[in-house]
Amino acid sequence: MDVVDRINKLKEEKNAIILAHNYQPKEIQKIADFLGDSLELCIKAKETDADIIVFCGVDFMAESAKILNPDKKVLMPEIEGTQCPMAHQLPPEIIKKYREKYPEAPLVVYVNTTAETKALADITCTSANADKVVNSLDTDVVLFGPDNNLAYYVQKRTDKKVIAIPEGGGCYVHKKFTIDDLKRVKSKYPNAKVLIHPECNPELQDNADYIASTSGILRIVLESDDEEFIIGTEVGMINRLEIELEKLGKQKKLIPLKEDAICHEMKKITLEKIEKCLLEERYEIKLKKEVIEKAQKAIERMLNI
């Protein structure tokens, strides 16, 4: 019995489900019960009947699963080095400073934040629904954090004033992409459509054929008649695209905008760690009750939109 068989056996014995983000390594994506972006995984975590949720992603994602399923056991196969750097860029003290300056402005936080930050927010959002969330609010000004590039994306799609907090907040992977990278790859593949994640810098967004979350990128690639795509997000997304294209018996040319666009925190999880996680039921995500209750309200408001 190989490691995949052992994982499947443990899942069945313990009524466990494996959720994996689109940036996970290919072998992790292949054994997951459900793959998705942050919004899809939030919804799936809420819907599951499993007793144990094994979350293959980074810390804030597993925390979100726990917030939505406080009575379930939420596990991460690895805890060391799986902290999303961007999720920790908007701590409570920065929020307090901006709340004092803009007392009437609601706070919209990206789900890529810690549970403590979500507990201080009025509503959460993902890259798939950020503009819808902001436009749903009955206000002229919103505080939005921590991704400044996603704030730029939202500002272009709303009449409200979007105040990005903190200054310089963003994802180190998506900030790697430059307009020179795009020109270089586009010169090699002039017919390829350019798909850019909204965590990318404004000049990349302004020169894209499509700006989309990972779920949006997947939908565009699968449904479009085009055959070549330049993918401007973390390289793990190409694994997800290949898996889904293979299921449909399709082949398309997928070109990473940058080969080294790697989220190192996402790559800490292995099949062996998943097996050990299920066997020993480690590492469990635990949050304070009051944090869960407050953060839950912010996430539920998003899911209701």
C-alpha positions in Angstrom: 0.0 0.0 0.0 1.5 3.3 -1.1 1.2 6.7 0.7 -1.9 7.7 -1.3 -3.7 4.5 -0.5 -2.8 4.9 3.2 -4.1 8.5 3.2 -7.4 7.4 1.5 -7.8 4.6 4.1 -7.2 7.0 7.0 -9.7 9.5 5.5 -12.4 6.9 5.4 -11.7 5.6 8.9 -11.8 9.1 10.4 -14.4 10.7 8.2 -11.9 13.3 7.0 -11.8 15.6 4.0 -8.8 17.2 2.4 -9.1 20.7 1.1 -6.3 22.1 -1.0 -5.6 25.5 -2.5 -4.8 26.0 -6.2 -1.2 26.8 -5.4 -0.4 23.5 -3.7 2.0 21.0 -5.4 0.5 18.8 -8.1 0.6 15.6 -6.0 -1.3 17.3 -3.2 -3.9 18.6 -5.7 -4.4 15.1 -7.1 -5.4 13.6 -3.7 -7.5 16.5 -2.5 -11.3 16.0 -2.1 -11.7 19.6 -3.1 -9.5 22.2 -4.9 -10.2 25.9 -5.0 -9.4 29.5 -4.3 -10.0 31.1 -1.0 -13.7 31.8 -1.6 -14.4 28.3 -2.9 -12.6 26.7 0.1 -14.4 28.9 2.5 -17.7 27.7 1.1 -16.7 24.1 1.0 -15.4 24.2 4.6 -18.8 25.5 5.6 -20.7 22.8 3.7 -18.7 19.7 4.7 -20.2 16.9 6.8 -16.7 15.6 7.6 -15.5 15.3 11.3 -12.0 16.3 10.3 -10.9 19.0 7.8 -7.3 18.6 6.6 -6.3 22.0 5.1 -3.5 22.0 2.6 -2.7 25.7 2.3 -1.4 28.5 4.6 -2.3 29.5 8.1 -5.1 32.0 7.4 -7.0 29.4 5.2 -7.1 26.8 7.9 -8.1 29.5 10.4 -11.0 30.4 8.1 -12.1 26.8 8.0 -12.1 26.7 11.8 -14.0 29.9 12.1 -16.8 28.5 9.9 -16.6 25.1 11.6 -15.9 25.7 15.3 -17.1 22.3 16.3 -15.0 20.4 13.8 -11.4 19.4 14.1 -9.3 21.4 11.6 -5.8 20.2 10.9 -2.8 21.4 9.0 -0.2 18.9 7.8 2.6 21.4 8.6 2.6 24.4 10.9 6.2 25.5 10.6 6.8 28.0 7.8 3.2 28.0 6.5 2.4 31.5 7.7 1.3 33.7 4.8 3.5 36.9 5.0 0.7 39.1 3.7 -1.8 37.8 6.2 0.4 39.3 9.0 0.8 42.7 7.5 -2.4 44.1 9.0 -2.2 43.7 12.8 -4.8 45.1 15.2 -2.6 48.2 16.1 -2.6 49.4 12.5 -6.3 48.8 12.2 -6.9 50.9 15.4 -4.9 53.8 13.9 -6.9 53.9 10.8 -10.2 53.4 12.6 -9.4 56.5 14.7 -8.7 58.5 11.5 -11.8 57.2 9.6 -14.3 56.3 12.3 -17.3 56.1 9.8 -15.5 54.0 7.2 -16.2 50.2 7.3 -13.2 47.9 7.2 -13.1 45.4 4.4 -10.4 42.8 4.9 -9.1 40.3 2.4 -9.5 36.7 3.7 -5.7 36.6 3.4 -5.6 37.9 7.0 -5.3 36.4 10.5 -8.3 35.4 12.5 -7.6 38.3 14.9 -7.8 40.8 12.0 -11.0 39.3 10.6 -12.5 39.7 14.1 -12.0 43.4 13.8 -13.4 43.7 10.3 -16.9 44.6 9.2 -16.7 42.2 6.3 -14.2 40.0 4.5 -13.6 39.6 0.8 -11.6 37.4 -1.6 -10.0 38.3 -4.9 -13.0 36.8 -6.6 -15.6 39.0 -5.0 -13.7 42.1 -3.6 -15.4 44.6 -5.9 -18.9 43.1 -5.2 -18.3 43.3 -1.5 -17.2 46.9 -1.6 -20.0 47.9 -3.9 -22.5 46.3 -1.5 -21.7 48.6 1.3 -23.8 51.7 2.0 -20.9 54.1 2.4 -18.8 56.5 0.3 -15.4 55.5 1.9 -14.0 52.1 2.8 -10.8 50.9 4.5 -9.4 48.0 2.6 -6.5 45.8 3.5 -3.9 44.4 3.4 -3.3 44.0 -0.4 -2.7 47.4 -2.0 -2.9 45.9 -5.5 -6.2 44.3 -4.9 -7.4 47.7 -3.5 -6.3 49.3 -6.8 -8.3 46.6 -8.7 -11.4 47.4 -6.5 -10.9 51.2 -6.9 -11.2 50.9 -10.7 -14.5 49.1 -10.2 -16.3 51.4 -7.7 -17.3 55.0 -7.2 -16.4 54.7 -3.5 -13.1 56.0 -2.1 -10.9 52.9 -1.3 -8.3 53.6 1.4 -5.6 50.9 1.1 -4.1 49.8 4.5 -1.3 49.3 5.4 0.9 51.3 3.0 2.8 48.9 0.8 0.8 45.8 1.8 0.8 42.9 -0.7 1.9 39.4 -1.7 5.7 39.0 -2.3 5.0 36.4 -5.1 2.7 38.6 -7.1 4.8 41.7 -6.6 7.7 39.8 -8.4 6.0 40.3 -11.8 7.1 43.3 -13.8 6.0 44.9 -17.0 9.3 43.8 -18.5 8.5 40.2 -17.6 5.2 40.6 -19.5 6.8 42.2 -22.5 9.5 39.5 -22.7 7.0 36.6 -22.5 4.5 38.3 -24.8 7.2 38.8 -27.4 7.7 35.0 -27.4 4.0 34.2 -27.4 2.3 37.1 -29.2 -1.0 35.2 -29.6 -1.3 34.2 -26.0 -4.0 35.8 -23.8 -2.6 37.4 -20.7 -4.4 36.4 -17.4 -3.3 38.4 -14.4 -4.2 38.0 -10.7 -5.5 41.2 -9.0 -2.7 40.8 -6.4 -0.3 41.9 -9.2 1.0 45.4 -9.6 -1.2 48.0 -11.4 0.9 48.1 -14.6 0.4 44.4 -15.0 -3.4 44.7 -14.5 -3.5 47.6 -17.0 -1.9 45.5 -19.7 -3.8 42.2 -19.2 -6.5 40.6 -21.3 -8.2 39.3 -18.2 -7.8 40.1 -14.4 -9.1 37.2 -12.4 -8.9 35.2 -9.2 -7.5 31.7 -9.5 -11.1 30.4 -9.9 -11.6 33.0 -12.6 -8.4 32.1 -14.4 -9.5 28.4 -14.4 -12.9 29.3 -15.8 -11.5 31.5 -18.6 -8.9 28.8 -19.7 -11.4 26.0 -19.7 -14.2 27.9 -21.5 -12.2 30.1 -23.9 -11.6 29.1 -27.5 -8.1 30.5 -27.2 -5.2 27.9 -27.1 -2.4 29.9 -25.5 -2.4 31.7 -22.1 0.2 33.6 -20.1 -0.5 32.9 -16.5 0.3 35.8 -14.1 0.0 34.2 -10.7 1.8 31.6 -8.5 3.1 28.7 -10.7 1.0 26.1 -8.8 -2.0 27.4 -10.7 -0.7 25.8 -13.8 -0.9 22.4 -12.1 -4.6 22.9 -11.4 -5.2 24.0 -15.0 -3.4 20.9 -16.4 -5.4 18.6 -14.1 -8.7 20.1 -15.2 -7.8 20.2 -18.9 -6.7 16.6 -18.7 -10.2 15.7 -17.3 -11.8 17.3 -20.4 -9.4 15.7 -22.8 -8.1 19.1 -23.8 -4.6 20.5 -24.4 -3.7 24.2 -24.2 -0.4 26.0 -24.0 0.1 27.4 -20.5 3.0 29.8 -20.1 4.0 31.0 -16.6 4.7 34.7 -16.6 7.6 34.0 -14.3 9.0 30.5 -13.6 10.1 31.4 -10.1 6.8 32.9 -8.9 6.6 30.4 -6.1 4.9 30.8 -2.7 7.4 28.9 -0.5 4.9 28.7 2.3 2.4 26.8 0.1 5.0 24.2 -0.8 5.8 23.0 2.7 3.1 20.3 2.6 3.9 16.8 1.4 2.0 13.5 1.0 4.0 12.1 3.9 3.0 15.0 6.1 -0.7 14.6 5.2 -0.5 10.9 6.2 1.2 11.8 9.6 -1.4 14.6 10.1 -4.3 12.1 9.7 -2.6 9.4 11.7 -1.7 11.6 14.7 -4.4 14.3 14.1 -1.9 17.1 14.1 -1.5 20.1 13.9 -4.9 21.3 15.2 -6.0 24.8 14.6 -7.3 26.4 17.9 -8.8 29.8 18.2 -10.3 31.8 21.0 -14.1 31.6 21.2 -14.6 35.4 21.0 -12.3 35.6 18.0 -14.2 32.9 16.2 -17.6 34.6 16.9 -16.5 38.0 15.7 -14.6 36.7 12.6 -17.5 34.5 11.7 -19.8 37.5 11.4 -17.4 39.2 9.0 -17.0 36.0 6.8 -20.8 35.2 6.9 -21.6 38.7 5.7 -19.3 38.1 2.7 -20.9 34.7 2.0 -24.4 36.2 2.1 -23.6 38.5 -0.8 
